[in-house]
């Protein structure tokens, strides 16, 4: 009986976490206005908008784009393309 109760409570707790995470992910997508955009379109939008709002960051790797805010959202990078970022250097880079 105890094992059954623990199993049921675990499912309820995990379900609650998943739903909250899904809501936070949706809020972040809405905040950035990236719902329904491809990975390439998201990268272009971030670049053309002049960056991301405070508390939100993005990292691009060879296989994925990761956007971090209240939650972390991962997007697969296209297999046939790559992204190069060039940071200007006067006295320092990445202020």
Beta strands, then each sheet from edge to edge (+ up, - down):
strand 1: 57-60
strand 2: 64-68
strand 3: 72-76
sheet 1: 1+ 2- 3+
end
